[in-house]
Amino acid sequence: MTTIWHLPPETLAHILGIYVDESTHLSRTVSIVSYNNNPSLSRPWLQVTWVCRYWRAVALSTPTLWSTIQIFQRTQVDTIRASLYRSRQVPLNVYLNPYQLTHCGDAVRYLLPSLTRARFLFINLSPYEIESLLSSGQVPSSAPLLESLRVAAQNVNTARGYGARYPPTSLFHNCTLPNLRELSISAPLQLLWSEECLPRSLQRLTINCKMQSAEIPYVIRLISALPLLTYLNLSFNSLAIPSQHHATPTSDYPTPNRPPNLQQLCIASTRDPNAAVQLLENLATTGQTSITLHLRENARNNFQALSPVLSSHLGANAVADNHLHTVQAVSLSCTSVQFFTGKRNANPSESLHNLNDVPSPDLDITFGHVGTYTARSLILELFPDLPLESVSHLTLRGLPLLCPSGSSRGTDFDSTTAWRRLFRTVPNVETLVFTPGREQDQLPEFTAGDFLTTLRCVASTAAAAASNSANNEESRDGLGELALPVPVFPKLKRIVMDGIPFYDDWATENDVSFVDEVISGRRLMVEAGLNVDELEIRNCPMVNENDVTKLRMEESLSVLWDYGKKY
């Protein structure tokens, strides 16, 4: 057995490469202050040369160990010179992360001519410091290997004026980028768009900036001219006041008739939802483009403005593989909602049983404010206009709405209206999933009591609907529309409890076991006419065999249990 001191050179080089990669990734997550206090943190490839002569010889003869170059405030020219020499002609991954050039300007300027070898380039400087570097005349005329360019221009000198604008290709100047595939720019000011700003080789584009409404058609035209683009992420911090000195041409560039071949379109906008509407209408392709929307404010106005275009996108009944695709699943919380499309099957036994069967949502809407008010607005303002009749799978993450009567979180008349509207817009649900939610949802704590309250809410609303229907009674909801009788999930067959917190002290606090409460809720559903004959328990580690046995004693109830294993 060989010790680490006598490993073959190629094996040791591979191990050292893994160490350097992991250390480099860690170094980019540590604060800049930490680097200034301990510069060796940013040079893990140097540390491996200090162990012994053999390790040093292997490290110095392995160019890839030196191909990642990071520049921070205290980086010296000698360090850059050594890395460039030892990396030979291997493509470079360059991180310019000094935030400012006070102490490392010479090192950055020494590196600039070698950008001809750069494959990845990350820049964290103000736009004006970038301009000062480019004016030095040391930028090469071409960077043929560069595939990914990311610019985080966070430090903006407001003394230059509110109307100052930053060309997204100011760092290019006369440097051509024939193979650039990914471009990401984050700048808290306006970009100066032009015909030359976006290389036609781009496949992924991320822009976080300020934008004027009048610029939208021109930006759409530029983006539509990118034949290889599949991913687009546009985030508008605000709609800036138009600049008289830097107007973007619009009249000579009509909106294109054909959208690009985008597979994923992400839009975050504020104030004016019409900007998002224009982008969706011209850049999204039904049946091909997955849409992510982040609405930061004015949720109700946004829903009203976006409703027609989103309805058109989901309701176009795209045909793929000779199958008609419709909305099959909805996942709802108080912070977001996802819509999943899938094949419409004539055989009910082939309907969607698990969202894991679907790779990603076709439409994902997230809200800038956490709260049930936004979810109510979503259901009341947007859901009625969407084609949701074919939804067979509904997931409630956390507590998307306050439950009327009996909720520990209070009562709300508008929530009653929203629940009824929800039941009306998704009448063909067969599977109802209760879950605390995803980590990225950042939802309030979802307790066992919240689950039981929501379960009773569905059952009691169904019972009220059944009673009024039997008596031929009518009432009106908060919007003045007929509220009852409302069919409440007449096709519901299956309830899924995913991650619901069963716990032993429930009986001590409530004089009845949690399992008994679940059984009571299910019986109430059956009495209301809901034919719930299947209960699935996933990812509930506190559930034991006795609980499952007790549930299986219920008449006409099939219980599926994963023995508490996490999926």
N, C-alpha and C positions, 0 to 999 in steps of 0.2 A: 504494500500500500504506500503510495507516494504522499509525502507531506506537502503542504502548501508552498514550502520553500524550494521544492524541486519539481513543481508542475511543469509540463511541457509549455513552451512559450506561447503557442496558440491558445492553450487552455487558460493560462494566466491572463493573457490579453483579453480574452472573452470575459473573465471574471472582473477584471479592472474596468472594462467597458460598462458592465452592469452597474458597478459602484459609481462610476462617474456620471452615468445617466441619472441614477436615483438621486445622487447628491446635487446635480444640477437642477433637477426638478424641485428638490427641497429648497435650494438656495433662492429660487424665484418666488417662494412663498414667504420668505423671511423679510422683515422690514429693512429698508435702506439704512436706517440707523444702525442695525446690527452689523451690516457690512462695514460701515465706517469704523466701528469699534473692533471688528475682527475681519480684516480683508481676506484671510485665508479661507473663509467660508465660501467665497466666490470662486475659489481655485482648487476644487477637489482633485484635479489631475496632478497638481503639484504635490499633494500629500502622499500619493502613491509612490512618488519617486524618492521619498525620504525613508522608506522602510529598510531597504538594503540595496546593494549594488545590482543584484540580479533583477529585482523589481524595477529599478531605475532604467536598466538597459532595455527591458521589455517595454516599459512605458514610452521611452524615448523613440523606440523603433515602431510604435503603433500610432500612425497619423490620426486615426479617428478619435483618439483620446484628447487631442488638442484642437479638434475641429469646432468645438463650441466655445465661442468667445463672448464673455460678459464684461461690460464696462460699467463701473459704478463711479462714484465721485472721486475715489482715491486711486483708481486704476492708472498705472504708469505706462509710458511708451514701451519700456523694456519688456513688460509683460505681454503686450500685444505683439511685439516683434518676435518674441520667443514662440508664441502660439502659432503665428503665421509660418514661421520657419519649420517647426516640428510637425505641423499638419500637412506639410508638402502641398500637394495639389488636390487634397480631399475637399469636397464642397463644405462650406462653412454654415453654421447656425449662429447668427449674431444677435446679441441682446444689448442694445444701447439703453441702459436703464439708470442714468445718473440723475434724472429729473432736471438737473441744470448742469451747465458746462464749466462751472467755476473752477474746479480742480482737475478736470479730465479732458479739457478741450483738445490738448495736444494728442492724447491717446486716440480720441475719436477721429481727428483729422489724419492721423497716421494710418488709420484703418480704412478710410474712405476709398482709396484706390483699389483695395482688395475686395471691394464689393462685387467685382466680376466673378468671384468664387462663391458668393453667398447663395445659399439655397433657401434659407429662412432668415428674415430680418424683422426684429421688433424694436421700435423706437418709442421711448417715453421722454419726450422733450416738448417744450412749447413750440408753436408754429414759427415763432420769430427766431428761436435758436436754430431750428431746422434751416430756415432761410439763410442765417449767417454761415452755417456750414456749407450750404450749397454754393454760396457766393465765393467760397474759397477757391473754386476752380479745380478741386481735387476729386470730384465725382466722376467715375468712368462714363464713357459714352454709351455703354451697354452693360446690362447685368443678365447675361443669357441663362444662368442657372437658377435665378431667383424664382421660386414657386409660391412663396407665401410672404406677404408683407403686412405687418400690423403696426399701426401708429396710434399711440395714446397721447394726444396733445392736451394735457390737462391744465398746464400752467399758462393761462392766457393773461397777457398784459392789457388790462382794460383801458390803459392810457392811449392805446392806438385808436380808440373810438368804438362806439356801439356798432357802427355799420361796417367795421373791418371784416373782410372775408378771406377765407383760407382756401387756396386751390388744393384739391385732393391730390394732385400730382405735382405740387410744388417741390416735393422731394425727388421727383423724376427729372425735371427740367429737360435736358437733352439726352437723358439716359433711357434707352429703350429697354422694355421688359417683355421680350417676346414669349416667354413661357410662364408668366405670372398666372397662377391658378386661383389664389386666394388673396383677397384684399380686405383689410379691416381697418377702419378709421373711426376714432372716437375723438371728437373735437367740439367743445362747448361754444361754437360760433358757426357762422354760415360757411358753406363750402362754395367755391367758385367752380361751377360745373362747366365742362366744355367737351367738344367732340373728342379731344385727345386724352381726356382724364381717365377713361376706363379701357384698359387693354382688351382686345377681343378674345384673348385666351382665357379670360376669367371664368371660373366655375362656381366660386363662392364669393359673395360680396356682403360685407357688413358695414353699415354707415350709421353713426350716432352723431347727430348734428342739429343745428337750427335750420329751418327751411321756410321760405315764403310760399303761400298758397299758389301764387302765380308761377312758381318754378315747377310745380308738379308735372304738367304735361311735358315739359322739356326733359325732366329727369326720366319720365316714363319712356320717352323716345330713346334716350341714351341707353337705358337698361335693356330695352327691347332689341337693340342692335347687337347684343352679346349672344352669339349663337350657342355657346357652350354653357351658359349660366344655368345652374340647377338649384342653387340656394341663395336666397336674398333676405337680408335682415335690415330693415330700415327703422330707426328710432328717432323721433323728432322731439327734442327737449322742449321746444316752443316754436311758435310761428313768429319769426322776427319781423320787425318793422322794415318795409322795403327800403333798399338802399338806392338812392338816386344815381350814385356814381358807379355802381357795379350791377347793373341790370342784367338778368339772364335772358337771352333771346327766347321768345316763345312763339311769335306769330308765324315765323317761317318754318316751324317744325311741328306739324300736326301730329296728334296722337296716332300711333301705328294701329293698323287694322288687325294685326296678328300678335298675340301675346308671346312672350318668350317661353322656352321649354322648362319652366320652373317646376321642381318637385316639392320645394318647401318655400313658403313665403311667410315671413314674420314681420309684423308691423306694430309699432308702439307710437301712439300719437296723443296729443293733448288739444284741448279747446275745440278745434274744428274737425268734426268727424268726416267732413266732405273730402279731406285729403286722403283718408283711409279708403273711402268709397272709390275715389278715382283710381287709386293704386290697385284695389281688388278687382275692379271692373276691367282693367287693362293688363294686369300682370298675372292673374290667376286663371288656370285652365281647369274647367270642371272635369273631375275624374282623374286628374293627374297631379294637381297642386294641393299639398297639405297646407292649411292656413293656421297661423298662430297670431292672435290679436291680444294686445295688452292695452286696456282702456284705463287711463290713469285718473280721469275725472269726468264729471257730467255723464254718469252711466246711463241715465234715462234718455237723454238727448242722443247719445251715441247709439243706443239700441234702436231708437226710432229711425235714425238716418241709415244705419247699417242693415236694417231688416230686409229691404228688397234685394240687395246684392247677395246677402248671405242665404236668403231663401232660394235665390236663383242658383247659387253654387251648390247647395245641398239637394235641390229638387230637380236637377237637370236629368236625373235618371241615367247616369252614364252607363254605357254598355262596354264591358270588357270580358274577354274570353266567352263570348256568347251568353253572358249572364247580366241581368239587370241589377244595378247596384243602387241600394237605397239606404237611408239611415237606419241602422240596426240597433245601435246602443247609444245611451246618453249617460254621462257621469257628471253629477252635480254636487257642488259644495258652495259655501258662502264666499269663496274666493275665486272660483273658476268653474267652467263647464266645458266638457269635451263631447264631440259628436263623432261617432264611428260609423262608417258606411261599410256595407258588405253585400254579398250576393243575396238576392231575394229567392228563397227556396219555397217550392210548392209543398214540400214535405215538412210539417211542423217539427218532426223529430230531429231535423237537421238545423234548427234555429240556433243562434249564437248562445253558448252556455258560459263562456268565460272571455273577459276582455283580453286575456293573454293570447287568445286566438287571433287578435287583431294587432298588427305591429305598432300602429300609431294612429291618433285621431286625425280625421280629415279636417276638422275645425276645432281649435282650442282657443277659448276666450278666457283671459285672466283679468281680474279687476284690481285697480290700484288701491281700493279701500276694502278692508275686511269687515263684513257685517251682513246681516240678513236683509237689509234694505236693498242692497245691490242685487241679491238673488231674487228678491220679490220683483224688482223692476225687470230683471231678465225674463222671468216667467210671464209677467203681465204684458210687457212691451214687445218682446222678441219671439217667445215660444209660439204664440198663436199664428205667426206668419211663416213658420218653418214647417217643412214637410216631415212631420214626426209620426204619422199614422202607422208606419211600419216598424217603429221601435219596439223591440221585444225584450230588451235588457236595460234596466234602469238601476244605476248605482247612486246611492245617497252617501256622500262622504261627509262625515261629521254631522252637524246639525245645520243644513242649508237654510232652513226656515224655522222660525219659532212655531211651536206646536200649540194650537188653540186649546185651552182648558186642560189643566193638569200638568203643564210643563213647569219644571223647577226654574226655568229661565223667564217666566212671565207669559202673558197672553198678548195676542195682537190680532185685531180684526182683519187687518190687511193680509196677515199670514193665512187666515182662513180662506180668503179669496184666492191667494196664490196657490194654496194646496188644491183647491177645486179646479183652478185653471190648469195646474199641472196634470191632474187626473184626466181632464178633458183633452189635452193636447197629446198625451201619450196613452191612448185607450187600450192598446193591444199588448201591454207589457205582460210577459210570461215569467220573467225572472227579476226579482227585486233583491238588490244587494245592499246590505248595511255594513259600513266600514268606517273606522276613525279617520281615514284619509291618508294621503301621501305625505312624505316629509316636506316636499316643496310647497304644499298647500299652506303650511303654517297656520293650521286651524286651531281654534280654542279647544281645550281638552274635551274629548268626547267620552262621556261616562256611560256606565251600564244603564243608569237612569234615563239618559238621553235616548239610548237605543229603544228602551221599553216604551218611552213616551211617544216616540215616532211610530213605533209599531202599533200602539193603541190608536194613534191619530189616523193612520190608514184604515184600521179596522172600524173605528167609530164613524168615520166619514162614509165608509162603504155601507155601514148599517143604516145611517141616516138617509143615504141615497136610496137604499132598498126600501125603506119604510115609506118615504115620500112617493116613490114610484108605485108602490102597492096602493097608496091612497090617492094616486093621480094628483098630487100636490105640486105646486110650482112656487119657487121663490127666486129672488134676484140677488146676485152677488154685489160686491162693493162697486162694480163698474156698471151696474144697471142691467147686466145680462142675466139670462136665465141661469140659475145656479144649480137647482135640483129639479128633477132627478138628474144626477150625473153618474154615468157608469164608472165605477171605480175598479179598474183592473179586472174586468170580467174574465180575462183569460189567464190571470195569475195562477201559476202552478208551483212555483219554486221560490223559496226564500234562502238567501245565502247570508250567513253571519261570518264576516271576514275580519278577524282581529278584535272582536267584541270582548271587553274585559269581564269575563266571568270571575267571580271571586267568592271565597267561602264565607266572609263576614257579611254578605248581603242578607242572609237569613237573620242574623243577629240584629241588624239595623232595621229591617223591614218586616219581621215576623213571618216571612215567607221566602222560600229559596228562589234564586234567580231562574233556575230551570222551571219552577212552577209558574213564574211570571211569563216566561216564554210560551209555555203551554197555554196559559190563560189568553195571551194575545192571539195565538194561533186559533184557539177555539172561537174567539170573538170574530175572527176573520171568516171562519167556516160558517158561523151563524149568520153572518152578513152576506153569505152567498159566494165567498171567494173559495175556490176549490184548491186550496194549498195542500198538495199531497207530497211535497218533497222539501226537506230541510237539510241544507249543507252547512257544515261547520268547518271553517278553515282558520288556520293560524290562531287558534285559541288555546294556548298552552295550559290554562287553568281548567279546561274541560277534562273530565276523567270518564272512565268507563261507566261508572254509576250514573253520571249525568246522561250519557248517551243511551244507556239501557232504559232510563226513565222516559226519555223522549220517544224511544222506539215502541213504548207501550201504548202510545197514542194511536187511536184507530185511523187507518188509512193514511199513515204518515211514514214515508221512507226517509231515514236519516243517514246522510253520508258524513263521515268524519275522517279527518286526516291524522288523527292521533296527536294533534297538537304540533305537527311538523310545520315549519315555515316553508312556503312555496318559494 
